Each structure stands twice: as C-alpha cells, then as structure tokens.
Amino acid sequence: MNAKNSSFAFAKSRRFAPLFGTQFLGALNDNLFKTALFVMISYHGLGANSILPPAQMLNLGSLLFILPYFLFSSVSGQLSTRYDKARFARIIKLLEILIMAVAAYGFHIQSAPLLLAMLFCMGAQSTLFGPLKYAILPDYLDDKELMMGNSLIESGTFLAILLGQILGTILAGAPHALVMALVVLIAAGGTVTAFFMPYVGAKNPQQHINPNIVRSTKQLLKDTFAQKELYTAIIGISWFWLIGAVYTTQLPTFTQKHLGGNDNVFNLMLALFSVGIAAGSVLCSKISGHRLHLRLVSAGTVGLTVFGVLLVWLTHGQHYDGAQLEGIFSFLTRANAYPVMACMIAIGFFGGFFSVPLYTWLQTASSDEFRANAVAANNIVNGLFMVAAAIFSAVLLFLFDSIGLLYLAVALGNLGLLAYLVKLDRRFLRG
C-alpha cells in the first residue's frame, strides 16, 4: 500500500508522533511509579513504621492519585485554552522530571510519606496534561485522521499502563537504584518528545483563570452539560472508565478465586484485556472508514454485554483457595482456559469499539475555544464514575461476597446505559 494512502501515514509525522510519545511515556511513568510504590508497601515493608497499616496506605495512595482530577481539572482546562498547548506540555513535562527526581530520593531513603506526596503530585501533573492531549489532536489531525488518531492514543495509553504495571511489579523487588533511575529517565524522555510537538497557538488568550476550585468546577460542568452532545459523550466515556475500573480492580481477586491462578495468570488476563482494547480501538477506526459513526458505540455495548455475561457463566461455581493457585502453564491445561481468555480479549476489544467514537465525538462537538474545557469536564466526571464504581463494588461485595455477581451486574448495566444513550441521541441506532 502506498504510504501516502495509508491510514497510519500521519502517525510517523511530527503532527502526531511527538504527542504519542509524550503521552505514552507519561502513562508508563505514572503506572510504573504507582505500582512499584504499592508493591513495596504491600510486600517489601515500605512504611512499616508508619501509623497506617499497609492496606490503608494503599487506599490513601489511590485517593491521593485520583484527587487532583477533582481539584485541578477545571483549572487545567482553562490553562490549555489560554496558552499554547505545545508550550504548556513542555512545562508540564519539565515538572514531571522534578517530581520524579524527588520521588527517586524518596525511594533512596525509603520514605513512604514523601513518596505518597509525590504520587499526589504525579496525579496533579497528569491532570494538567489530560485535557491537553485530547484537545490538541484536532489541531494536528484532519477529520479523516482523527478517529485513527484517537484509537492510537487510546491503544498506546492502555499498553503503557500494562507495561508500567509489569515493570513496577518487577522493579519493586530489585535494587532501589533501578526504579530511581528509570522513573527519572522516562520523565526526561517524555520531556524530549514534548519539545518536538508543533506550536498551535492559544485558542483564547483572554481565558479567565479562576483559582476558586469549587466555583470553577461547578461553572465548568454547568457550561459543558448545557451542550447536549458533550453531555452525552461524557456520560458514555465515563461509563467506559467505570466498567474498566470494576474489571481491573477486581481482576486479581477474580483470578485467584474463580480461575485458581497466581499473579502470573493475573498478568496474563490484564495483558489480554489491554491488547483487546488496543486491537478494538484500531479496528473501530478502520471499520468506520475514519468517520464518526455512533452506531459503533452500540455495537461495542452489545459486545461488552455478551462477553461479560459469558465470562461469568464460564467461571460460575468455580472457587479456589490460596493453596490451589497455579501458574500459567497449569492454567492453560484447563478446558475453560481458552474460552475465558477469549472473553477477556473480547471485553477489551469491544471496550475499544465503545470508547473511540465517543472521544472523537467529544472533540468534534466542541468549539476550538471550549474543547480543552470539555475534556477537563470529562476527566472530572470520569473520576466521579470511578469513585462510584469503587463504592458500588464495595457495597455489593459486602452484601453478597461475589465477584461473579459484580461482573454480571456491570455486564447487564451496559444495556441500561445503551438505552439511556439512545434516548439522548437516536444516532446511536442509525448514525
């Protein structure tokens, strides 16, 4: 195929490659740092002298990482609108180097409080970059490239998350110098790629920066939800993050109790889920002819429901205790291993189908001046849905102690979400 006609031709250009590299390395560093910290706390005695037990430190760490999305998203959207996004990206990435340098010192002295503080700072840094990376895509890509651009960004993000979690787990038990060096080097690499991002110019140099977090957040959500298309896209995207949070958070326990697998089997399941999302995201763009078709969201929802229910059915009645846990090779000898693996791939695959058109719709339905703010509002609602997922999971598991029932509730909930989306916009059936 002629490179000029290839749907991936833009991916190597300066219009896309530096942005992709910057966001990929940022997501990789976030998850490497967070995972290494959490594994050190859980298994290697980090913070053993703290007043908080390990389980509570993990809960605190999760809260500290997600809290900036609620505190700073509105301001980050305003900053991305007022200033050139490429210049702003460079400042954000330089900030990451500073944060990771302090974190490296925290690993050196084995200070859990300092590392948790840096986890909050990394969450804040990611919050600043979040609106920028999606809002800048329409500035770099034309309409025919935007769907594929979103699919590559989403694929890269989930593969970076997977790689970060695997590396973080490995490095947690290695000499501290390795994780110290790697988090700083990755931050530096992301900064270098950011300096190759082309300038785009400020969308609204007169954008007011409101430091009042509560007031600016309320106003942002009000302005965004007043636009029906933006509201609908955000609800759909946030549901995607809700089901992703439920599946991935409970996956370690599900792997132990219902698959009888050890941590290597868990990593396999997580890899299949992530690869499925990457494949689904890219194929969704291919099938769409690089144009926005909301009916693909409906196809994704149906697929999520079918394979979510099938996963529960395949594992129903299977219960294992800790003494029976097996590795990958033993797991693969079981009769239902491959159908379960296929379900994990399919859930990720249809998740990609579900989310890519919604991200593209969010970008194209926004004006140039409001796009960064719309993405910031989306990040806030994503965070709310993920918190709701944690609360819903905790309540249901407390009442019934069944991950299978939780997964079934989420799978069937997809149909309720689809009905609501169709009620808001009939193009989910015909568009």
N, C-alpha and C positions, 0 to 999 in steps of 0.2 A: 504494500500500500504506500502511496506517495505520502511523505511526511507532512506535506502541506495540507493534505486532506485528512490526516489522522486526527481523531477526536482528542488525542493526547498531545498533539503538537505543541500546544501552549504550555504544557507542563514543564518543559525544559527552558522556557523563556524567562527573562528577568521579571516579566509581569506576574509570574506565579511561583517559580522555584524558590526564590529567597523567602517569600511568605510561608510556603510549605515547610521549608527547612526550619524557619524560626518557630512556627507553631509546633512542629514535630518534636524538636529538641526541648521546647518548653514543657510540653505534656510528658515527655520522657523524664525530665528532671523532677517535675512535680511528684510523679509516682515513684521514681527511684528513691528520692529523699523520704517521702512519706512512708513507703513500705519498709525501707531499711530501719527507719526510726521505730515503727510499730513492731517489727520483728525483734529488734534489740530490746525493746521494753518487754515483750511477751516471753522471749526465750533466752536472752543473754544478760538479764539482770540490770539493764539500764534503768536508773531511777529507783533502784531497790531501797534506797534510804529515804525515798520521798514519803510524804504523809498520805499520798494516794496509792491504793493498790494498782497493779498493772491494768486490770480491766477498766478501772475508772480513768486512768491516764489515757487509754486508747479512746474512750468516749470523749474525753476532753480534747484530745488531738483532732478527732473527727469534727467536733464542734468548731474548734479554732480554725480549721481549714475552710469550712463552708461559711462561717460567719461573715467574712468580708464580702461575699456575694450580696448579702442583705445590706451591709453598711455602706459599701462604696460603689455599687453598680450604677446608681443614678449619676454620681459624680464622674465615673469613668466614661459614661455616655456623653456627658457634657464636654469633657476634655477632648474626646475623639472627634467631636463636632467642631470645637473651637480651633483646634490645632491640626496641622498636617499629620495624618495618621502614620506615615512612614517615619517622620521625625520623632513622633511620640513613641513609636515602637522601639526606637533606639534607646530612648531614655529609660523605658521600662526594662529593656534587656540589660542595660548597664546596672540598673537597680538590682536585677537578679544576681549579677556577679557579686555585688556587695553582700546581699543576703546569704548567698551560698558560701562566701568567704567566712562570714560569722558562723554559719552552720558548721563549716569544717572545723572551726575552733571548738564549737560545741561537741562535735564527735571526739575531738582530741582530748578534751577534759572530761568527757562523758557527763555532760550536764543536761539532764532531761528538761529542766525549766527553760534553759536557753534554746534548746532545740525545738521545744513546743512553741516558744515565742517566734522562732524563725519559720515554723510551719504556718503560723498566722500571717507572717509577712509574705510568705510564698503564696498563700491564698489571696492576699491583697494584690500582689503583683499579677497573679493570674486573672483576677477580677478586672484589673486595668486593661489587660491585653484582650480579654474576651470580646467586648463589643468591637474592638478594632479589627480583629482578624476576619469576622464575617462582614462587617460594614465596608471594608476596603475591597472585597472581592469584586463587586460590581464596578468599581473604579478601574480595576485591572483587566477584567474579562468582558467580552461582549455577551449578548444574550444567548448565543448558541454555545458558548463555553461555560456559562455559569452553572448549569446543572452538573457537568462533569467536574468543574472546579470544586463545588460543594461536596461531591462524592469523594474526591481525592482528599480533601481536608478532613472529612469525617473518617474515611478509611485510615488515614495517617494518624489521626488522634487516637483511635481505638488500638491500633497496632503499637503506638508509642506507649499507651497506658499498659498494655500487656507486657511489652519489653521492659518497661520501668519496674513493674511488679516482680518480674522474674529476676532482673538484676538486683533489685533491692533485697529480695529474699536471699540471694546468693551472697551478696556483699555484707549482709548483716553479721554473718559469722566469720568474715575474713578480717585481716588486719585493718584497723580503722583508717590507715593512710590511704587505702584503696578507695573507699567511699568518699573520703575527704577530697581526694584529687579529682575523682570522676564528676562530682556534682559541680565543682568549680569549672572544670574543663567543658562540660556540656553547656553551662551557662555562658561561657566565653564563646563557644561555637554558635549558640543561638544569637549572640550579640553580633558576631561577624556576619551572619546571614542577614540580619536585620539591616545592616548598613548597605546592603545591595538592593533593598526594596526601593522602587522608584517613588519619587515625591508625587503627591496627588493634590496638594493644596487644601487649605482649610475649607470646610463646607459652609461654616457660618462663624467668621471671626468675632462676631458680636454675641455669640452664645454666652448667656449668663451662667456663671459657676456658682451654684447655691451650696454653701457648706453645711446648711441645715439638713442633716441626713433624713430625718423623718419627713420633713416638709417636701424636700426634693423628690424623695422616693414616692410619696403619695401623689405628687403632681405628675411624675413620670408615668406611673401606672394609669392615672386618670386620662392623660393625653393619649397614651397608647391604646387603651381599651375603648376609647371613643371611636377608634378606627376598626370597624368590624373585621376586616380581613386580617389585620395584625393580631387582634384578639384571638381569632380562630386558629391562626398559625401557631401562636404561642401556646394555646391550650394543647394542641396536638403534639408539639415538640416537648412540652413539659410532661405529657403522659409517657412519651418515649423514655425520658430520663427516669420517670417513676418506675416503670417496669424494669428498666436496666438496673436500677438501684436494688430492687427486690431480688432479681435473679442473681446478681453478682454478690450482694451482701450475704445471702443465704447459701450460696453455692458451696462454700467449704463444708458447712454442716450437712447440706443435702448430699454431697459426695460421700461423706462419712456414713451417714445414717441409712441412705437409700441405695447407694451404689457400693458401699463397703470398700471405698478406695482411699488411699493415703493422699498426702499432699501432692505427689506427682500426678495422680489421677485428677485432682482438682486443677492443677496447672494445665493438664490436657483439655479439660472441659472449658476452662477460661480461654484457652487458645482457640478452640473450635468456635466458641461464641464470638470472639473478636475477629477471627478470619471470616466468619459468616457475615458479620456486619460490613467488613471491607468489601467482600465479593458482592453482597446485595446492593451496596451503595453505588458501586461502579456499574453493575448490570442495570440498575434502575435508570441511570443516566443514558446508557446505550439504548435500552428499550424505548425510552421516551423520545428518541430522536433529538436529544438535547433541548427539548422544550418542556415547559411545565405542564404536567397532566396530574391533576389532583386525584383522579381515579386510581392512580398507582398507590396512593395512601390507603385507599380502601382495600386494594389487593394485599398490601402489607399487613393491614389489620386482620384480615381473614386468615392469612398465613400464620401470624402470631397466635391467633386463637387455636387453629387446628393443631399446630405442632406443640403449643403449650399444653393443651389437653392431652395430646398423645404422650408427651413426656411423663405426665402424672400417671396416665394409665399404664405405661410400661414399667414404672417403678412402684406402683401401688402394692402394698403388702410386703415389700422388701424392707427389712430392718436389720441392721448390723450393729454390733457393739465394737468398741475400740480394739479389742483383741483380734478381730477378724479382718482388719483393714489390709488390703492387698495393693501391690504396685501395678504399674501399667500393664505389664505382660500377663499377669494373672487375670487382671480385669478384662483384657481383650479375649480371653478364652471363654468368657461367659456368652450365653446365647443372645442376651439382650444388649450386649455392649455396643454393637454397631448401630442398632436402631436408636439407642439413647444418644450416641454420638451424632447421628444424622439429625436428630431433633435439636440438639444444641446448635449445630451449624444452621439449621433452618430457622430457628428462633432469631439468631443473629442476622441471617440473610434477610428475612422479612422485616426485621427492625430497620435495616438499611433502606429497604424499599419504602418503609413508612416515613422515615425522617428526612431524607434528602429533598423530596419535593416541598416539604414544609419549610425547610431552611431557605430554599430558593424563593418560595412564595413570600416569606418574611422580608427578604431583601428587595424583591421587585415590587412589593406592595408599599414599600416605604419610600418617601421622598428622599432625595440626596441629603437634605438638611436634617432629616429626622432619623435616618437609617441607624446610626450608631446608638441613638437613644432607644430605638425599638429593640435592638439586640440587647442593650442593657436591661430593658424591662423583661425581655425573655429570660435572661440569666437570673433575675430575681424570682420569677415565677417558677423556673426550673428548680431553684433551691427550695422553694416552698413545697413543691411536689415531692422532692426527695426527702424532705423532713416528714411530710405526710406519709410517705412510703415507710419510713422508719417507725413512725408511731403506729400505723396500721399493722405492720408486721409484728411489732412487739405485743400489741393487744391480741391479735389473732393467735399468735404462738402461745401467749399466756393462757388463753381460754381453751385452746384445742391441742397445743403442742404437736402441730402437724405442718411440716414444710410443704408436703404434698397438697394440703388444703389451701395453703397460702398461694402456691403456684397456680392452682386451679382457679382461685378467686381472681388472680391477676389475668389469667388467660381469658376467662369469661368476661372480665371487666372490659377487655378490648372491644367487645361488641357494644357495650353501653357507650363507650367513648365514640365509636363509629356512628352510632345513632345520633349522638349529640352533634358531631361534626356535620353530618348530613343535614340535620335540622338547621344548622347555622349557614350552610352553603351547599346547594344541590350539585355543585360541580364535583363533589366527591363521588358522585354516581356517574356523571357523564362528562366531566371536564378533563 
